[in-house]
Amino acid sequence: MHNLNAGAIPNCKFIDLIAMIFGQFLYNRIMELWVLLAILAAATQALRTAVQKKMTPQLGSYGASYIRFSYSFPFAWLIVLAYMALVNVGMPSLSPMFWFWITVAAVTQIAFTILLIMLFSHRSFAAAVAFSKTEVLQAALFEAIILGVIANLQTAFAIALGVVATIMLSLAKASLASRSVMSTIFSKQTGFGLGAGAFLGFCTVAYGAAIKHIPTDDVMLNAGLAAAIAVTIQTVGFGAWLYAIKRHELIASLVHWRDGAMAGFWGTLCSLFWFAAFAMHAVAPVRAVGQIELLMSIGFSFFYFKEKINLTELIAMALLAISIILVLLA
């Protein structure tokens, strides 16, 4: 236990306890910056999604989706411009490939967000998030096709185990006495969840591709700039569509600006953490670690939304935790 690198980490009983429980190697992996960023991204994402669920009855599915973008817009630009002033750097030259990938990512993220919010009317909060978590496996496939990054065998197994856990969660609240497993799998909400997972898996890889086309090696600048530009595209594009099709939900999102600002604040931090992690590591392992959000959403379900958690969900959460540990060990 005391073979931690001398002087590398402060002498702390809590840190010693973590190292003792998880072992030196796993502890060192947990302390890697991309892992910490993924965990922070998952935490802020869970907070943002909880605010969106709370606001869905007042705003509707589209209005609740929109606040994640519109209220992130000022926060994102404030952060990136303040950072550029602090480190005294100018706006980098952005290539056509960057604009292509950032636009694709922004549009597919809108589609994901709408489908995720629509899930809330069909399933519990935790299960709704669980459906979208198939994106980790889909992200690994998209990353291999688009970026040529192929996960090793252990990482692939861990991702597959995580997907099994999410499928268990999707079936956990189904009453098998009233409908079969097959009808549950092919239900509308499962389709929404798989669609959300596909859009999210693709958009995360697209964001990773966009960041790689920013000609600087400053991780925070790249993450902040990508987040700010993406949320600008989303605010303008989605806002114009809402104005034409769902104007009452757009107006409602402006009326409830206090809760909207909270969703925007958490959403901005979430994007910054995700994009910084993507700039430092492959997308699929980052998203696999980010599945810890599901455990956080279970906590929100139980303590905040007062939704019951059954035994199957608890077993699935344990499998999910194991899959995250395997990714860290890979």
Buried (B, 14 or more C-beta within 10 A) or exposed (E): EEEBEEEEBEEEEEBBEBBEEBEEEBBBBBBBEBBBBBBBBBBBBBBBBBBBBBBBEBBBBBBBBBBBBBBBBBBBBEBBBEBBEEEEEEEBEBEEEBBBBBBBBBBBBBBBBBBBBBBBEBBBBBBBBBBBBBBBBBBBBBBBEBBEBEBEEEBBBBBBBBBBBBBBBBBBBBEEEEEEEEEBBEBEBBEBBBBBBBBBBBBBBBBBBBBBBBEEEBBBBBBBBBBBBBBBBBBBBBBEBBEEEBEEBBBBBBEBEEBBBBBBBBBBBBBBBBBBBBBBBBBBBBBBBBBBBBBBBBEBBBEEBEBEBEEBBEBBBEBBBBBBBBBBBB
